[in-house]
Each structure stands twice: as structure tokens, then as C-alpha cells.
Amino acid sequence: NDVLVQVEHLKKYFPVKGLKGPGVQAVEDISIFINRGETLGLVGESGCGKTTLGRTILQLHEPTAGKIVYDGETIFERQNPWKRDENGIMHPVKVPRAKQAKMLPYRRKMQIIFQDPSASLDPRMTVGEIVGEALDIHKLCASKKDRTDRIKELLGRVGLNTEHANRYPHEFSGGQQQRVGIARALAVNPEFIVCDEPISALDVSIQSQVVNMLEDMQQEMGLTYLFIAHDLSVVRHISHRIGVMYLGTMVELAESFELNRHPLHPYSQTLLSAVPVPDPEVSRRRNRIVLEGDIPSPMNPPSGCRFHTRCPYAMDKCKECVPEFKEYEKGHWVACHLLEK
Ligand code: SF4
């Protein structure tokens, strides 16, 4: 397979004012790759770091440590500036400056579609200006006419009319606003799009329209998606592979069919048991697993396996050792000590 995006040991910590230590450990040591033309779904409870991971890959947040390779080019690399002592306390250490590529050309290739279309569109700009702005930043139009034609073409591509170009975002429904957000992302001919819960703020009746449109665009334009959702039932139909995150870490990653049929990590099993099944017979047979306790704070995450405070199978080892994220079956990666035998 042709890998388009690869991240290695990616970390993103958000420092907290007045507090020593790394702060909020939102993304912890994640290594994944995304193939060209693929949709990688990303699921997990809210606050598990999915959005931060997507934004850190795009470098909308500067990574704390790790490596990001885009289409064979290393665009970010930095050693870990935090070291753990024998008591598990983290201390800052001096590391060489990050190696960073100039991002402007990559900003064109890597785009994002936001969760809340109404908040991500500037209310003072018309829809035409919003789409045109993306074209201007990357100097993609040779003339004014070229620019106008391209805006019309893009609006048509997402199912809006040419007359819509002169209207403001508040004049549109949520679904139409999201179409504008998609047109803005498409304007620059991207290759890779982070779809950050693009349908969760929309009415159920229009969610499938937007998903179908994204799928059609992928076919036509060969796009690669990182598709973030908090709900497995959304991503499992559109993703080629699915990654499951828990409290900043990637706990499992496998082909969509395989993950649905045979989840190996206890947390994925819990998520899957919560997905409604239309067949009442299957639904009766399936044991709904309900997790005890709340999701711990990413500012002070549990030691060892971060899931150990809620895992029904936790062993002593789980409190001390971080399980390695390993490929146990072909293409099926899991981080859990239960599989290490
Ligand atoms: Fe549960 Fe231990 Fe596996 Fe973590 S490593 S998921 S605590 S069994």
C-alpha cells in the first residue's frame, strides 16, 4: 500500500499555567499510518484526544514530540522533551530544536472540515468570499473570471447554487453550512482531509447526504480521509480501517470489518457492545458491557495502561507497565497485556 501520512510516537501536551509538569497529555505516543485513498476512522469518548490528534497531524497544534511524514517527506520531528523518573514523575529535558518543513505547501494538501459549521464560517463574509479566500491564500486563480468560475464550480460540486455565493452563512441550514465548509476545504485541491466529526452537529436526516457526498468526492478525487466520530456506528460503514482511542492513546486499530467482528481490546469491546443492532435476536445475544467510573483526567492519567482503572480484566501488571501497541494479527494492532502471552 502507498502510505500518504505516517506519524511516529506523536505526543501533544498542553501546558497548564502555574502548574509544573507537562500539563494535559492529550495525545500520548501514537504511531499510525494512513494509506492514499483510504478512510481511517477514529473513535473514542469525547475528550479522548481524537480531535487533538487530527489537528496535531495537520500542525494546527504544534506537536510536543514525535515524527510526521507526509508523502515521504518528514514535515516534523522532535525528540521527547519530557522524561519520567523512577517515581513516574515527568521532568523537562533539553532536546534539539524541532525539524520543521515550511508548512504553506502542505497546508494546501492537508485540509480540515470542522464539526460545527456555524462556528467555523466567518459570519461577516459571504459564502463566495469564504471559498474565494482559500483560493487567494494559495494563489490558485490566474484571473478574476477564473476565480469566479472556480467558486461556482465548487458550490455546484457540493450541491449549492451559484446564487448562494452572495449570501451569508446564517442564511443557510446546518447541512448547507457544512457543504460550504466542504467547498472551502476542496477549493485548494487537497489530498488529505481531516473530517472532524463533520456530521455530529447535523440533523439525522441530512447526515447520510453529507457522508455520501464525502464518499463520492473520495472516489472522484482520490482523497484520503481521517474521519473522526464519537460513534462507531457512523464510522464503521465508511472507514476502510478504524482506530480506537482511549485517554490520548491508540488502543486498537484494524480493518473495519475485522474490528466489528473481532474486537480484541476490552475498551473496543465495550464501545462495540453499545452499538445498536437492528436484529433483536442478535441484540439479545450480545452482552452490553457498561464501564464503571468516569474517564480519568488527561492531566493526571493513570500509570501503566491508561484504561486499567475501568478495565474489567485489569491485572497488577496493567498498573505499572504501558502495554505496547503491537500487530497481533495481520493489520490488527492492539495495546493490551492480555494478548502478550
Ligand atoms: Fe485491561 Fe490490562 Fe489490557 Fe489495559 S492492559 S486493557 S488494563 S487487561
Residues whose N, C-alpha, C, O or C-beta is under 5 A from the ligand:
A	BS01	SF4	P266 C305 F307 H308 C311 Y313 A314 M315 C318 P323 A335 C336 H337 L338
